[in-house]
Amino acid sequence: MELIDYKKIRDFVTHKNLIRRFFLLLIGVTLLALIYNLFLVPNNLVVGGTSGIAILLQKLCGLDPNIFLYIASIVLILISYFFLGKKETTNAIIGSLLYPIMVSATVPLANFLKEYFIFDNFLIVILIAGLIDGFANGIIYKSGFNTGGSDILMKILNKYGRIPEGKSILYINSIIILAGGFIFGINKMIYSIIILYINSALVDRILIGISNSKLFFIYSEQTKKVKKFIIEDLKSGVTLIDTEGGYRSKKGKLIMCVVPTRDYYYFKEAVLAIDPQAFFIINDCYEVQGGVNRSNLPFSR
């Protein structure tokens, strides 16, 4: 079987439309940071991730959230390098460092805007925070990047604890949100859950899709290479279906596999790097039962 140059594929996907993708990442991270300073920190809304832990530590020991985010980002990058390897760390390092930088940079703007974002009904604050947060995360995922954070811990649990990514991030966020409820009260915990739900729903249904996973049907002249890539690089299962063309009666193989939403961009572009003429049918996949389910549930950063 012909060898596949995975490094060449990763480099191709990484550098494709890099300037446009980085611009989208910058917009998304800036919006996340602004909402964090404008709504989440002042109102003690803990929605999970390292940003939620930062708010908890500010209350418990007076630690500036910005300082903690810098420390957490650096520590998690080092942990990622030793436990997940260079490839996974490279994917997360830009967003991991950019997020705390933009949190610091948007503090003056957030302080200026605070007097204009005063509402009688606190639910309006929750709605705005959830919608903009979800929109920002959708842009980031669309760009093929992420903001690291507790996503790194999720991948470690998935790799070494054999816990699906969706459940891993759910467990991590649940612990952080429950801690927030214990410290700030049940009302703030419920508000945080509403923000997280709006956020997740907007990312999934508007910007990426309406499901936790994507079901790919792929017809390619490079079936063996694509199959090898899915198994060895993506670490996912694959099914080959015998096919026969309706017009020319040409026999072939149809590749079927389920890919987590967070890997949608990388997988699609990597297959096209292997075979630019590959034919895709992509459907939303609402549930995956059995095997290794790495589907993406509520996001975190």
ChimeraX attribute file (.defattr): number of C-alpha atoms within 10 A of each C-alpha:
attribute: neighborCount
match mode: 1-to-1
recipient: residues
	/A:1	6
	/A:2	7
	/A:3	8
	/A:4	15
	/A:5	10
	/A:6	14
	/A:7	10
	/A:8	13
	/A:9	18
	/A:10	16
	/A:11	11
	/A:12	15
	/A:13	21
	/A:14	18
	/A:15	10
	/A:16	12
	/A:17	11
	/A:18	13
	/A:19	10
	/A:20	11
	/A:21	20
	/A:22	17
	/A:23	14
	/A:24	21
	/A:25	28
	/A:26	20
	/A:27	15
	/A:28	26
	/A:29	27
	/A:30	21
	/A:31	22
	/A:32	26
	/A:33	25
	/A:34	26
	/A:35	21
	/A:36	23
	/A:37	23
	/A:38	22
	/A:39	18
	/A:40	22
	/A:41	18
	/A:42	11
	/A:43	15
	/A:44	21
	/A:45	27
	/A:46	31
	/A:47	30
	/A:48	29
	/A:49	23
	/A:50	24
	/A:51	28
	/A:52	26
	/A:53	21
	/A:54	23
	/A:55	27
	/A:56	24
	/A:57	14
	/A:58	16
	/A:59	14
	/A:60	10
	/A:61	8
	/A:62	11
	/A:63	14
	/A:64	13
	/A:65	24
	/A:66	21
	/A:67	12
	/A:68	19
	/A:69	24
	/A:70	18
	/A:71	12
	/A:72	21
	/A:73	26
	/A:74	16
	/A:75	12
	/A:76	22
	/A:77	22
	/A:78	15
	/A:79	16
	/A:80	24
	/A:81	16
	/A:82	11
	/A:83	17
	/A:84	18
	/A:85	12
	/A:86	11
	/A:87	12
	/A:88	16
	/A:89	21
	/A:90	14
	/A:91	16
	/A:92	21
	/A:93	22
	/A:94	16
	/A:95	23
	/A:96	26
	/A:97	19
	/A:98	19
	/A:99	29
	/A:100	24
	/A:101	17
	/A:102	18
	/A:103	24
	/A:104	17
	/A:105	14
	/A:106	20
	/A:107	17
	/A:108	11
	/A:109	12
	/A:110	19
	/A:111	13
	/A:112	12
	/A:113	13
	/A:114	13
	/A:115	9
	/A:116	8
	/A:117	12
	/A:118	11
	/A:119	10
	/A:120	7
	/A:121	8
	/A:122	11
	/A:123	13
	/A:124	13
	/A:125	19
	/A:126	20
	/A:127	16
	/A:128	15
	/A:129	25
	/A:130	25
	/A:131	20
	/A:132	20
	/A:133	26
	/A:134	28
	/A:135	22
	/A:136	27
	/A:137	30
	/A:138	24
	/A:139	23
	/A:140	26
	/A:141	23
	/A:142	19
	/A:143	21
	/A:144	20
	/A:145	24
	/A:146	26
	/A:147	27
	/A:148	28
	/A:149	26
	/A:150	23
	/A:151	23
	/A:152	26
	/A:153	21
	/A:154	23
	/A:155	23
	/A:156	19
	/A:157	17
	/A:158	20
	/A:159	14
	/A:160	10
	/A:161	11
	/A:162	14
	/A:163	18
	/A:164	20
	/A:165	24
	/A:166	20
	/A:167	19
	/A:168	24
	/A:169	28
	/A:170	18
	/A:171	13
	/A:172	17
	/A:173	26
	/A:174	16
	/A:175	14
	/A:176	20
	/A:177	25
	/A:178	18
	/A:179	18
	/A:180	24
	/A:181	20
	/A:182	12
	/A:183	15
	/A:184	17
	/A:185	13
	/A:186	13
	/A:187	10
	/A:188	20
	/A:189	22
	/A:190	17
	/A:191	21
	/A:192	24
	/A:193	20
	/A:194	18
	/A:195	27
	/A:196	25
	/A:197	18
	/A:198	21
	/A:199	24
	/A:200	23
	/A:201	21
	/A:202	23
	/A:203	27
	/A:204	21
	/A:205	13
	/A:206	12
	/A:207	18
	/A:208	20
	/A:209	18
	/A:210	18
	/A:211	21
	/A:212	23
	/A:213	26
	/A:214	24
	/A:215	20
	/A:216	22
	/A:217	19
	/A:218	21
	/A:219	21
	/A:220	22
	/A:221	16
	/A:222	15
	/A:223	19
	/A:224	14
	/A:225	17
	/A:226	24
	/A:227	20
	/A:228	17
	/A:229	22
	/A:230	19
	/A:231	12
	/A:232	13
	/A:233	12
	/A:234	13
	/A:235	12
	/A:236	18
	/A:237	16
	/A:238	16
	/A:239	12
	/A:240	15
	/A:241	12
	/A:242	9
	/A:243	13
	/A:244	12
	/A:245	9
	/A:246	8
	/A:247	6
	/A:248	7
	/A:249	9
	/A:250	9
	/A:251	11
	/A:252	16
	/A:253	18
	/A:254	19
	/A:255	20
	/A:256	19
	/A:257	16
	/A:258	24
	/A:259	25
	/A:260	22
	/A:261	24
	/A:262	22
	/A:263	17
	/A:264	21
	/A:265	16
	/A:266	18
	/A:267	20
	/A:268	17
	/A:269	18
	/A:270	23
	/A:271	24
	/A:272	19
	/A:273	17
	/A:274	21
	/A:275	17
	/A:276	13
	/A:277	13
	/A:278	17
	/A:279	14
	/A:280	16
	/A:281	10
	/A:282	14
	/A:283	15
	/A:284	16
	/A:285	19
	/A:286	12
	/A:287	13
	/A:288	16
	/A:289	6
	/A:290	6
	/A:291	9
	/A:292	15
	/A:293	22
	/A:294	26
	/A:295	23
	/A:296	23
	/A:297	21
	/A:298	19
	/A:299	23
	/A:300	25
	/A:301	23
